[in-house]
Amino acid sequence: MATDQNKPSSRSPKKAMNSSSLFGDLSKDEISSVANEYQQIYESGEEHRKETYQRYVNHYYDLVTGLFEFVWGRSFHFAPRRLGESLKSSKFRYQHFIADQMSLKPGMHILDVGCGIGAPMAELARYSGASFVGLNNNAYQIKRARQITQAEDIGSLCDFVHGDYMQIPEDNDCFDGAIAIESMQHAPDKTAAFREVFRVLRPGACFAGHDWCVTDFFDSQNAEHTRIIEDIEIGTALPKISTAAEICEAFCEAGFEVLDTCDLAHISGSDIPWYNIFQGRHFTLRNILITPTGRAVTKLVLRIGEKVRGVPKGTHKVTTFLGRAGNAFIEAGETGIFTPLYFFLVRKPHNPDS
């Protein structure tokens, strides 16, 4: 590891919570129409969500990125969390775990598949010294990612490409590795998405990260189980949540060697359940909005705010589907039917055509 870059950055300038920052580059007049179309796409069914995945997912992140940054910080992902450990620290520790699993080092050229606003890859670059290209289909997130990495003085190791991971705009065999931290769940076809990652990796290169999946406790004939998973899907812009077996099968069909897979939410020694933050325990003033009380109060305030035109029309709808997901996360965690921390480490064979 690059010993002079192992310390997480302490710089994290805060954004004010206002309508312009919460909804990124959307104008006040656009928020309602985008929220309405997002809901219409979801309600049109799984196949239509897959067919329109670019618009569907882009609408979602246009609507929620500012809010996520305010509540979650700059790393929009779960991580195994130890007792007494802050959410931010758990994310840094997990990001370093990914780097160690891939043996990242200076001189390596790594693709971040669905990079969000760039904070995880910035920390991975700082920690390992490897250089990264962040791929993201959302223009606003790419803009924020460039701003963040420049402000963090890590821009020399981080570049960004506005593009779709279903059709990666890069040459064959050009990366020494790839990561995907909670991004592949949006793929309309996992095998096709994994094949694209496979294509751009050099032989022998690894692909690591984690995905969301339903567990063996999920019963598709159980109406309550189905309702919980559907609430997660509508609140997080997913076409359909896969099973662990489906994810592994997709890796194999894409040509990868599966080196390791496991549910980090259950076997990592984590002391705090992944869904704990939504229950209102171990929270901070920043993420209080996603606790049960915070969600209820926020929903009420925004409903009133829309009526008196204090907040943009459509704001209440956004927080409603996010609230459904928050409640469903708790139910999914308590029943054990879902995990957001299905870790994978796969490799492109040294002789992929043999």
C-alpha positions in Angstrom: 0.0 0.0 0.0 1.0 3.6 -0.5 2.0 4.4 3.1 1.8 8.2 2.6 -1.8 8.0 1.5 -3.5 5.7 4.0 -5.2 8.3 6.2 -8.8 9.1 5.2 -9.4 12.7 4.4 -10.7 14.9 7.2 -12.0 17.4 4.7 -15.7 17.2 4.2 -17.3 20.6 3.6 -21.0 20.5 4.3 -23.7 21.5 2.0 -26.6 23.6 3.2 -30.0 21.8 3.2 -32.0 23.7 0.6 -34.1 22.9 -2.4 -31.5 23.8 -4.9 -28.8 21.6 -3.5 -31.2 18.7 -2.6 -32.3 18.3 -6.2 -29.0 19.0 -8.0 -29.5 20.6 -11.4 -33.3 20.1 -11.5 -35.3 23.3 -11.6 -38.2 23.7 -9.2 -40.6 23.2 -12.1 -38.9 20.0 -13.2 -38.9 18.2 -9.8 -42.6 17.3 -9.9 -42.6 16.1 -13.5 -39.5 14.0 -13.0 -40.9 12.4 -9.8 -44.2 11.6 -11.5 -42.5 10.0 -14.5 -40.2 8.0 -12.2 -43.2 6.6 -10.4 -45.0 5.9 -13.7 -42.0 3.9 -15.0 -41.9 1.8 -11.8 -45.6 1.1 -11.8 -45.5 0.1 -15.5 -43.8 -3.2 -14.5 -40.5 -5.0 -14.4 -40.0 -5.3 -18.2 -40.7 -1.7 -18.9 -38.3 -0.7 -16.0 -35.6 -2.8 -17.8 -36.4 -1.3 -21.2 -36.2 2.3 -19.8 -33.5 1.7 -17.2 -31.4 4.7 -18.3 -34.2 7.2 -17.8 -35.5 5.4 -14.8 -32.2 5.4 -12.9 -31.2 8.9 -14.0 -34.5 10.3 -12.8 -33.9 8.6 -9.4 -30.4 10.0 -8.9 -31.4 13.5 -10.2 -34.0 13.5 -7.4 -32.1 11.9 -4.5 -28.4 12.6 -4.9 -28.5 15.9 -3.0 -30.6 14.4 -0.2 -28.3 11.3 0.0 -25.2 13.5 0.3 -26.7 15.5 3.1 -27.9 12.4 5.0 -25.4 9.6 4.1 -22.3 11.7 3.5 -20.5 11.2 0.2 -20.3 7.4 0.1 -23.8 6.1 -0.8 -23.3 2.5 0.4 -23.7 0.2 3.3 -20.8 -1.3 5.2 -20.3 -3.8 8.0 -20.2 -1.8 11.2 -18.6 -2.5 14.5 -19.9 -1.4 17.9 -18.7 2.2 18.7 -17.8 2.7 15.0 -19.3 5.7 13.2 -21.0 5.1 9.9 -18.3 7.1 8.1 -15.5 5.1 9.7 -17.2 1.8 8.7 -17.3 2.9 5.1 -13.6 3.8 5.1 -12.8 0.5 6.6 -14.8 -1.4 4.0 -13.3 0.6 1.2 -9.8 -0.3 2.4 -11.0 -4.0 2.6 -11.9 -3.8 -1.1 -8.5 -2.4 -1.9 -6.7 -5.1 0.1 -8.8 -7.9 -1.5 -7.7 -6.6 -4.9 -4.1 -5.9 -3.9 -4.4 -2.4 -5.3 -1.1 -0.5 -5.7 0.4 2.5 -7.5 0.5 2.1 -11.2 -2.7 0.1 -11.5 -5.5 1.5 -13.6 -8.9 0.6 -12.1 -12.5 1.1 -13.4 -15.2 2.1 -10.9 -18.4 0.8 -12.4 -21.2 3.1 -11.3 -19.0 5.5 -9.3 -21.7 7.7 -7.7 -20.3 11.0 -6.7 -16.8 9.6 -6.5 -16.1 9.6 -2.8 -15.3 5.8 -2.5 -13.0 5.8 -5.4 -11.3 8.9 -4.1 -10.6 7.1 -0.8 -9.5 4.0 -2.6 -7.1 6.1 -4.7 -5.7 7.9 -1.7 -5.3 4.6 0.3 -3.7 2.5 -2.5 -2.1 4.9 -4.9 -3.9 3.3 -7.9 -5.5 5.5 -10.5 -9.2 5.3 -11.2 -11.8 6.0 -13.9 -15.3 6.5 -12.6 -18.1 5.5 -14.9 -21.5 7.0 -14.3 -24.6 7.5 -16.5 -25.9 10.4 -14.4 -24.5 13.8 -15.5 -25.1 15.6 -12.1 -23.3 12.9 -10.2 -20.3 13.1 -12.6 -20.2 16.9 -12.0 -20.3 16.4 -8.2 -17.6 13.7 -8.5 -15.3 16.0 -10.3 -15.9 18.8 -7.8 -15.3 16.4 -4.8 -12.1 14.8 -6.1 -10.6 18.2 -7.0 -11.5 19.6 -3.6 -10.0 16.5 -1.9 -6.6 17.0 -3.8 -6.9 13.5 -5.3 -8.0 14.6 -8.8 -4.7 13.5 -10.4 -5.6 9.9 -9.7 -9.3 10.2 -10.6 -10.9 10.6 -13.9 -14.6 10.3 -14.9 -16.5 9.1 -17.9 -20.2 9.9 -18.5 -21.5 6.6 -19.8 -23.6 3.5 -19.4 -22.0 0.3 -17.9 -24.2 -1.8 -20.2 -22.1 -0.3 -23.0 -18.8 0.8 -21.5 -17.1 3.4 -23.7 -13.6 1.9 -23.2 -11.4 -0.4 -25.2 -11.0 -4.1 -24.6 -8.4 -5.3 -22.1 -7.5 -1.8 -20.8 -8.0 -2.0 -17.0 -6.0 -3.8 -14.3 -9.2 -4.2 -12.2 -12.7 -3.0 -11.5 -14.9 -2.3 -8.6 -18.7 -1.9 -8.2 -19.9 -0.8 -4.8 -23.7 -1.0 -4.8 -24.2 -0.2 -8.4 -24.9 -3.4 -10.2 -28.3 -3.8 -8.7 -29.5 -1.3 -11.3 -28.5 -3.4 -14.2 -31.4 -4.6 -16.4 -29.4 -7.7 -17.4 -26.6 -8.7 -15.0 -25.0 -11.1 -17.4 -24.7 -8.5 -20.1 -23.4 -5.9 -17.6 -20.8 -8.4 -16.3 -19.7 -9.2 -19.8 -19.0 -5.6 -20.5 -16.8 -5.4 -17.3 -15.1 -8.6 -18.4 -14.4 -7.2 -21.9 -12.5 -4.1 -20.6 -10.4 -6.0 -18.0 -7.0 -7.4 -18.8 -6.6 -11.1 -18.5 -5.9 -12.0 -14.8 -7.6 -8.8 -13.6 -10.1 -8.9 -10.7 -13.5 -7.4 -10.2 -14.7 -6.8 -6.7 -17.5 -5.1 -4.7 -20.9 -5.9 -3.4 -24.4 -6.2 -4.7 -27.9 -6.4 -3.3 -29.8 -9.7 -3.3 -32.7 -11.5 -1.7 -31.5 -14.4 0.6 -32.6 -18.0 1.0 -35.2 -16.8 3.6 -37.1 -14.9 0.9 -40.3 -16.8 -0.2 -41.7 -15.5 -3.5 -45.0 -17.0 -2.6 -45.2 -15.0 0.6 -47.2 -11.8 -0.1 -45.5 -9.9 2.8 -42.0 -10.8 1.6 -43.0 -9.7 -2.0 -44.4 -6.4 -0.7 -41.2 -5.6 1.3 -39.0 -6.3 -1.7 -41.2 -4.2 -4.0 -41.0 -1.3 -1.6 -37.2 -1.5 -1.7 -37.3 -1.6 -5.5 -39.5 1.4 -5.9 -37.5 3.4 -3.3 -34.2 2.6 -5.0 -34.8 2.5 -8.7 -34.4 -1.3 -9.2 -35.8 -3.4 -12.0 -35.8 -6.5 -9.8 -33.6 -7.7 -6.9 -31.7 -10.8 -7.8 -30.9 -13.9 -5.8 -27.3 -14.7 -4.8 -27.5 -17.8 -7.1 -28.5 -15.6 -10.0 -25.6 -13.2 -9.4 -23.1 -16.0 -9.3 -24.6 -17.6 -12.4 -24.3 -14.3 -14.2 -20.6 -14.0 -13.4 -20.0 -17.5 -14.7 -22.0 -16.8 -17.9 -20.0 -13.7 -18.4 -16.7 -15.7 -18.3 -15.4 -14.8 -14.8 -13.8 -17.2 -12.3 -15.6 -16.7 -9.0 -12.9 -16.5 -6.3 -15.1 -15.5 -3.3 -18.7 -14.6 -2.5 -20.3 -14.1 0.9 -22.9 -12.0 2.7 -20.9 -9.6 4.7 -24.0 -8.5 6.6 -24.1 -11.9 8.4 -20.6 -13.4 8.5 -18.3 -10.4 8.8 -18.5 -10.1 12.6 -20.5 -6.9 12.3 -21.8 -5.8 15.6 -24.5 -3.4 14.3 -27.1 -4.6 11.8 -26.9 -3.0 8.4 -30.5 -1.7 8.8 -29.9 -0.2 12.3 -29.6 3.3 11.0 -33.2 3.2 9.7 -34.4 2.1 13.2 -33.2 5.3 14.8 -30.3 3.7 16.8 -26.7 4.8 16.6 -27.7 7.8 14.5 -26.2 11.3 14.2 -27.9 14.7 13.8 -27.0 14.5 10.1 -28.8 11.2 9.5 -31.7 11.7 11.9 -33.9 12.3 8.8 -33.9 8.6 7.9 -34.9 7.4 11.4 -38.6 6.4 11.8 -39.4 9.7 13.6 -37.4 11.7 11.2 -39.1 10.2 8.2 -42.5 10.8 9.6 -41.8 14.4 10.6 -40.1 15.1 7.2 -43.0 13.8 5.3 -45.5 15.9 7.3 -43.4 19.1 7.0 -42.9 18.6 3.3 -46.6 18.0 2.7 -47.4 21.3 4.4 -44.5 23.0 2.7 -45.8 22.1 -0.7 -49.3 23.4 0.1 -47.8 26.8 1.2 -45.3 26.7 -1.7 -42.4 26.7 0.7 -40.8 23.7 -1.0 -41.0 22.6 -4.7 -43.9 20.6 -5.8 -42.9 16.9 -6.0 -40.7 17.0 -2.9 -43.3 15.2 -0.8 -43.6 12.4 -3.4 -39.8 11.8 -3.5 -39.7 11.5 0.3 -42.7 9.2 0.3 -41.1 6.5 -1.9 -37.8 6.9 0.0 -39.7 6.5 3.2 -41.3 3.3 1.9 -37.8 2.0 1.2 -36.6 3.0 4.6 -39.4 1.1 6.3 -38.9 -1.9 4.0 -35.2 -2.0 4.8 -36.0 -2.5 8.5 -38.5 -5.2 7.7 -36.2 -6.9 5.2 -33.4 -6.9 7.7 -35.5 -8.2 10.6 -36.9 -11.0 8.5 -33.5 -11.8 6.9 -34.9 -11.9 3.4 -32.6 -9.3 1.9 -28.9 -8.2 2.2 -27.3 -5.1 0.6 -23.8 -6.5 1.3 -23.4 -9.5 -1.0 -19.6 -9.4 -1.5 -18.0 -10.7 -4.6 -14.4 -11.2 -5.9 -14.1 -12.6 -9.4 -11.3 -12.7 -11.9 -11.0 -12.7 -15.7 -9.0 -15.8 -16.6 -5.4 -15.4 -17.7 -6.4 -17.3 -20.9 -10.1 -16.2 -21.3 -10.5 -17.9 -24.7 -9.1 -21.3 -23.6 
